[in-house]
Amino acid sequence: MTTPIKEPAATSTDKVPRQRSAGRPVRQGAPSTEGFTLKVFSHGFLALWAVMIVLPLLWLVLSSFKTDAQIGGSALSWPSEWSLDVFGRAWDKGIGDYFTNTLIVLVFSVPLTMLFGSMAAYVLARYEFPGNRLIYYFFVGGAMFPVFLALVPLYFMVQRFGMLNTYQGLILVYVAYSMPFTVFFMHSFFRTLPTAVHEAAVIDGASHTRVFFQVMLPMAKPGLLSVGIFNTLGQWNQYILPAVLMQPKDNADPERYLLTQGLIQLQQQQGYATDLPVLFAGVTIAMVPMLVVYLSFQRQVQAGLTSATLK
């Protein structure tokens, strides 16, 4: 008769899990001082950045309601009288015409930029053909090309087509100017879209045009909205291109200045007329629409910028 061998009793030291030799031991319940410090620093920097942005805007809006004497006094003092008459004076002194000219140009230039840019980005992202990467890098190189180097040949090219001081000439230049960034942004976005949906639409008999407009383009709506906001802001604030291309040839040629040009004109006029509130009111009129657009669509812009990395 054999006797079973008894296992030795486990000691207290065997119950304690062994410490890993590699790396530092993790202390249970210890506060993460590094994360707290990083959070304080990041929030403090963002708060400082917000103050640097909000204070000039607040000073600008408050100065629109002040008199010349109050503008020369304290920068952040409250106006003695709140009246909207100064905005009417600024509108009558040309801001209304400049505002209308800018809207006419952007109503056509932004949709055309989004249409042509998304079509080019879709083809380059979803189809392989000889010269694909060369064309893509051509667009990317255009985004790094300073517009100042092309002003002289651009002026003579637009002049040869007879489009100086015309809406259509500036619209075409705006579309070409915004295409590189639009193609670069939308190319990355189209590559993140699922290929199975595209293949299923093709198997069902959909043409390439139908696949693009009815399947892929609606899926790219967050990216389209994001790049559309950036193009709107960039074209609204553009100065150098309209300053070169929207100049009257003679006294008989109509004046089609855009808003950025009009603000410079207003600054020169009010510098001699000592009516600075009109100038501040004009800048406020130019600033408010873009501020409203960005605040209204900021969540969609953030979603479009982050969706490509989350998919």
C-alpha positions as a printed NumPy array, in Angstrom:
array([[  0.   ,   0.   ,   0.   ],
       [  1.504,   3.201,  -1.156],
       [  1.199,   6.465,   0.706],
       [  0.325,   9.572,  -1.325],
       [  2.936,  12.255,  -1.278],
       [  1.696,  15.356,   0.502],
       [  2.3  ,  18.72 ,  -1.15 ],
       [  4.17 ,  21.139,   1.049],
       [  1.952,  23.789,   2.569],
       [  2.037,  27.114,   0.815],
       [  3.829,  29.722,   2.783],
       [  2.823,  33.343,   3.076],
       [  5.556,  34.375,   0.694],
       [  4.194,  32.141,  -2.085],
       [  0.82 ,  33.909,  -1.968],
       [  2.352,  37.28 ,  -2.773],
       [  2.665,  37.799,  -6.547],
       [  6.156,  38.341,  -7.759],
       [  7.17 ,  41.859,  -8.721],
       [  8.115,  42.361, -12.348],
       [ 11.772,  43.013, -12.724],
       [ 11.351,  45.265, -15.743],
       [  9.842,  48.703, -15.313],
       [  8.918,  50.674, -12.217],
       [  6.423,  49.22 ,  -9.737],
       [  2.951,  50.705, -10.029],
       [  1.739,  52.334,  -6.851],
       [ -1.916,  51.701,  -6.246],
       [ -3.879,  54.847,  -5.394],
       [ -0.974,  57.254,  -5.989],
       [ -2.067,  60.516,  -7.667],
       [ -0.795,  61.122, -11.205],
       [  1.099,  64.37 , -10.717],
       [  2.4  ,  64.378, -14.288],
       [ -1.11 ,  64.214, -15.776],
       [ -2.369,  66.92 , -13.41 ],
       [  0.53 ,  69.217, -14.28 ],
       [ -0.001,  68.675, -17.994],
       [ -3.725,  69.409, -17.667],
       [ -3.077,  72.631, -15.725],
       [ -0.504,  73.768, -18.269],
       [ -2.707,  72.981, -21.296],
       [ -5.799,  74.614, -19.805],
       [ -3.796,  77.644, -18.738],
       [ -2.328,  78.03 , -22.219],
       [ -5.781,  77.707, -23.826],
       [ -7.192,  80.296, -21.406],
       [ -4.368,  82.706, -22.235],
       [ -4.903,  82.131, -25.954],
       [ -8.648,  82.783, -25.563],
       [ -7.963,  86.066, -23.757],
       [ -5.566,  87.137, -26.519],
       [ -8.298,  86.462, -29.105],
       [-11.341,  87.804, -27.246],
       [ -9.874,  91.08 , -25.969],
       [ -9.036,  92.548, -29.426],
       [-12.47 ,  91.524, -30.714],
       [-14.15 ,  93.103, -27.707],
       [-12.115,  96.291, -28.146],
       [-13.067,  96.385, -31.821],
       [-16.793,  96.015, -31.189],
       [-16.829,  98.51 , -28.313],
       [-14.942, 101.072, -30.402],
       [-17.722, 100.929, -32.989],
       [-20.096, 102.55 , -30.481],
       [-17.656, 105.171, -29.179],
       [-16.781, 108.666, -30.29 ],
       [-13.34 , 109.739, -31.468],
       [-12.559, 111.171, -28.041],
       [-13.56 , 107.952, -26.271],
       [-11.492, 105.841, -28.674],
       [ -8.429, 107.894, -27.743],
       [ -9.106, 107.238, -24.044],
       [ -9.384, 103.905, -22.278],
       [ -9.368, 100.954, -24.627],
       [-11.89 ,  98.81 , -22.741],
       [-14.157, 101.559, -21.409],
       [-17.869, 101.231, -22.125],
       [-19.445, 103.583, -24.672],
       [-21.487, 106.454, -23.274],
       [-24.241, 105.822, -25.841],
       [-25.247, 102.634, -27.619],
       [-26.375, 103.55 , -31.119],
       [-26.388, 101.643, -34.415],
       [-26.211, 104.805, -36.534],
       [-22.473, 104.338, -37.061],
       [-23.103, 101.008, -38.818],
       [-25.522, 102.732, -41.164],
       [-22.932, 105.396, -41.941],
       [-20.306, 102.729, -42.631],
       [-22.737, 100.85 , -44.891],
       [-23.555, 104.008, -46.849],
       [-19.888, 104.914, -47.265],
       [-19.265, 101.858, -49.439],
       [-19.192,  98.878, -47.091],
       [-22.567,  97.748, -48.43 ],
       [-21.3  ,  97.605, -52.027],
       [-18.06 ,  95.891, -51.005],
       [-20.012,  93.376, -48.926],
       [-22.298,  92.579, -51.882],
       [-19.342,  92.15 , -54.266],
       [-17.676,  89.729, -51.862],
       [-20.862,  87.67 , -51.524],
       [-21.258,  87.484, -55.31 ],
       [-17.75 ,  86.111, -55.705],
       [-17.975,  83.599, -52.84 ],
       [-21.409,  82.274, -53.854],
       [-19.811,  80.922, -57.035],
       [-16.166,  80.345, -56.059],
       [-16.713,  78.184, -52.955],
       [-19.18 ,  75.685, -54.546],
       [-17.023,  75.4  , -57.673],
       [-13.94 ,  74.811, -55.537],
       [-15.709,  72.077, -53.57 ],
       [-17.083,  70.425, -56.714],
       [-13.88 ,  70.332, -58.754],
       [-11.654,  69.667, -55.744],
       [-13.714,  66.729, -54.487],
       [-13.949,  65.226, -57.985],
       [-10.183,  65.398, -58.494],
       [ -9.494,  64.055, -54.994],
       [-11.927,  61.16 , -55.48 ],
       [-10.334,  60.031, -58.744],
       [ -6.817,  60.283, -57.316],
       [ -7.793,  58.432, -54.13 ],
       [ -9.923,  55.59 , -55.536],
       [ -8.497,  54.819, -58.987],
       [ -5.022,  53.667, -59.976],
       [ -3.678,  54.855, -63.334],
       [ -0.29 ,  55.91 , -64.721],
       [  0.665,  59.35 , -63.413],
       [ -1.685,  59.197, -60.419],
       [  0.942,  60.078, -57.831],
       [  2.517,  62.663, -60.128],
       [ -0.765,  64.556, -60.436],
       [ -1.364,  64.288, -56.693],
       [  2.062,  65.697, -55.873],
       [  1.433,  68.426, -58.431],
       [ -1.567,  69.555, -56.382],
       [  0.346,  69.234, -53.107],
       [  3.184,  71.298, -54.571],
       [  0.679,  73.975, -55.545],
       [ -0.298,  74.367, -51.892],
       [  3.329,  75.175, -51.036],
       [  3.766,  77.659, -53.894],
       [  3.547,  81.293, -52.659],
       [  0.898,  83.248, -54.526],
       [  3.142,  86.318, -54.541],
       [  5.462,  84.651, -57.067],
       [  2.599,  84.203, -59.538],
       [  1.041,  87.673, -59.359],
       [  2.757,  89.13 , -62.432],
       [  2.085,  86.221, -64.862],
       [ -1.386,  85.823, -63.336],
       [ -2.184,  89.473, -64.004],
       [ -1.161,  89.27 , -67.654],
       [ -2.995,  85.96 , -68.114],
       [ -6.248,  87.367, -66.738],
       [ -5.717,  90.525, -68.785],
       [ -5.255,  88.485, -71.977],
       [ -8.6  ,  86.793, -71.351],
       [-10.223,  90.191, -70.826],
       [-11.283,  89.384, -67.263],
       [ -9.593,  92.119, -65.248],
       [-11.977,  93.782, -62.8  ],
       [-14.651,  91.153, -63.469],
       [-16.385,  88.734, -61.147],
       [-15.785,  85.718, -63.367],
       [-12.043,  86.392, -63.571],
       [-11.657,  86.548, -59.791],
       [-13.916,  83.516, -59.315],
       [-11.749,  81.371, -61.59 ],
       [ -8.59 ,  82.548, -59.82 ],
       [-10.114,  81.79 , -56.415],
       [-11.038,  78.284, -57.565],
       [ -7.508,  77.632, -58.821],
       [ -6.01 ,  79.167, -55.661],
       [ -8.08 ,  76.931, -53.328],
       [ -7.825,  73.69 , -55.321],
       [ -4.501,  72.38 , -53.9  ],
       [ -5.625,  72.442, -50.273],
       [ -9.064,  71.042, -51.171],
       [ -7.578,  68.132, -53.142],
       [ -5.029,  67.4  , -50.42 ],
       [ -7.669,  67.392, -47.668],
       [-10.343,  65.43 , -49.533],
       [ -7.829,  62.916, -50.935],
       [ -7.001,  61.759, -47.414],
       [-10.693,  61.662, -46.515],
       [-11.78 ,  59.599, -49.537],
       [ -9.083,  57.018, -48.824],
       [-10.632,  56.347, -45.404],
       [-14.086,  55.538, -46.807],
       [-14.956,  51.802, -46.958],
       [-14.153,  50.14 , -50.262],
       [-16.952,  47.57 , -49.847],
       [-19.631,  50.23 , -50.352],
       [-17.976,  51.398, -53.559],
       [-17.657,  47.842, -54.868],
       [-21.275,  47.027, -53.996],
       [-22.519,  50.049, -55.936],
       [-20.44 ,  49.065, -58.965],
       [-21.734,  45.474, -58.832],
       [-25.315,  46.805, -58.736],
       [-24.638,  48.524, -62.057],
       [-24.104,  52.113, -60.938],
       [-21.927,  54.26 , -63.195],
       [-18.824,  56.029, -61.911],
       [-20.652,  59.35 , -61.884],
       [-23.579,  57.916, -59.926],
       [-21.256,  56.192, -57.456],
       [-19.508,  59.48 , -56.807],
       [-22.524,  61.775, -56.435],
       [-24.979,  59.386, -54.762],
       [-22.745,  57.093, -52.7  ],
       [-19.275,  58.433, -51.97 ],
       [-19.97 ,  62.18 , -51.81 ],
       [-22.71 ,  61.894, -49.127],
       [-20.357,  59.721, -47.063],
       [-17.721,  62.461, -47.312],
       [-20.069,  65.158, -46.018],
       [-18.083,  65.856, -42.788],
       [-14.9  ,  66.401, -44.781],
       [-16.703,  68.574, -47.342],
       [-18.142,  70.745, -44.604],
       [-14.774,  71.179, -42.913],
       [-12.825,  72.104, -46.03 ],
       [-15.746,  74.275, -47.177],
       [-15.509,  76.371, -44.011],
       [-11.751,  76.747, -44.46 ],
       [-12.191,  77.817, -48.088],
       [-14.901,  80.308, -47.138],
       [-12.708,  81.88 , -44.463],
       [ -9.676,  81.98 , -46.736],
       [-11.487,  83.518, -49.697],
       [-13.431,  85.983, -47.549],
       [-10.192,  87.311, -45.997],
       [ -8.189,  87.273, -49.243],
       [ -6.631,  90.637, -50.06 ],
       [ -3.677,  90.323, -52.415],
       [ -5.578,  88.667, -55.292],
       [ -8.486,  91.153, -55.462],
       [ -6.062,  94.027, -54.941],
       [ -4.253,  92.994, -58.133],
       [ -7.143,  91.73 , -60.265],
       [-10.041,  93.987, -59.224],
       [ -8.662,  97.393, -60.203],
       [-10.67 ,  99.678, -62.542],
       [ -8.917, 100.239, -65.861],
       [-10.176, 103.813, -66.193],
       [-12.746, 106.176, -64.701],
       [-15.492, 104.675, -66.881],
       [-14.852, 101.157, -65.577],
       [-17.116, 100.248, -62.616],
       [-15.547,  99.848, -59.199],
       [-15.878,  96.258, -57.999],
       [-13.793,  96.355, -54.853],
       [-14.184,  93.503, -52.402],
       [-14.565,  93.882, -48.659],
       [-10.864,  93.705, -47.848],
       [-10.116,  96.389, -50.428],
       [-13.046,  98.457, -49.182],
       [-11.714,  98.453, -45.628],
       [ -8.405,  99.867, -46.861],
       [-10.3  , 102.542, -48.795],
       [-12.379, 103.337, -45.717],
       [ -9.256, 103.553, -43.567],
       [ -7.694, 106.074, -45.9  ],
       [-10.867, 108.155, -45.991],
       [-11.551, 108.14 , -42.256],
       [ -7.927, 108.876, -41.436],
       [ -8.456, 112.37 , -42.821],
       [-12.106, 112.743, -41.792],
       [-11.379, 111.724, -38.168],
       [-14.421, 109.427, -38.053],
       [-12.785, 106.372, -36.572],
       [-16.036, 104.754, -35.317],
       [-17.082, 104.264, -38.961],
       [-13.845, 102.376, -39.621],
       [-14.356, 100.124, -36.596],
       [-17.966,  99.546, -37.615],
       [-16.827,  98.499, -41.101],
       [-14.342,  96.012, -39.666],
       [-17.068,  94.644, -37.375],
       [-19.419,  94.177, -40.346],
       [-16.679,  92.27 , -42.161],
       [-15.858,  90.131, -39.121],
       [-19.299,  89.133, -37.815],
       [-20.459,  86.899, -40.734],
       [-17.376,  84.68 , -40.633],
       [-17.483,  84.537, -36.839],
       [-21.111,  83.399, -36.957],
       [-20.34 ,  80.795, -39.633],
       [-17.453,  79.301, -37.683],
       [-19.292,  79.244, -34.337],
       [-22.324,  77.65 , -35.99 ],
       [-20.353,  74.834, -37.622],
       [-17.434,  74.369, -35.224],
       [-18.601,  70.916, -34.109],
       [-18.999,  69.753, -37.695],
       [-15.54 ,  71.093, -38.517],
       [-13.996,  69.229, -35.592],
       [-15.866,  66.056, -36.572],
       [-14.609,  66.324, -40.133],
       [-11.007,  66.843, -39.013],
       [-11.034,  63.886, -36.613],
       [-13.193,  61.41 , -38.529],
       [-10.382,  60.468, -40.884],
       [ -8.194,  59.354, -37.967],
       [-10.982,  57.536, -36.134],
       [-12.1  ,  55.381, -39.079]])
